[in-house]
Amino acid sequence: MTMPSRLPEPYGQGSGANLADILERVLDKGIVIAGDIRINLLDIELLTVKLRLIVASVDKAKEMGIDWWETDPALSSRARRDELARENAELRERLARLEELEPGRAPKEAP
């Protein structure tokens, strides 16, 4: 009785499904990579760089309480609108205070 020889699969075949499975698992569970880089000279710390990397799906990140991209105006149109509305209100308030300080000028009536 002869056993069929089991040769390894050629490079590139079947790795797509394995990569997809690994990526799905990483995004589902999440992965954290942390590290510190310190540069010392004669026991004097010159530079410290702390690196933290989290790879996870958006849903998993929100589940962990990480949602900074929702409030970053560079990444969220809603956050940009909120920032512009806040800035607009602040400027209107400053303008109203300046108009109150100007002598001989009647305050503007609100429409």
Order of alpha helices (4+ residues) and beta strands (2+ residues): alpha-beta-beta-alpha-alpha
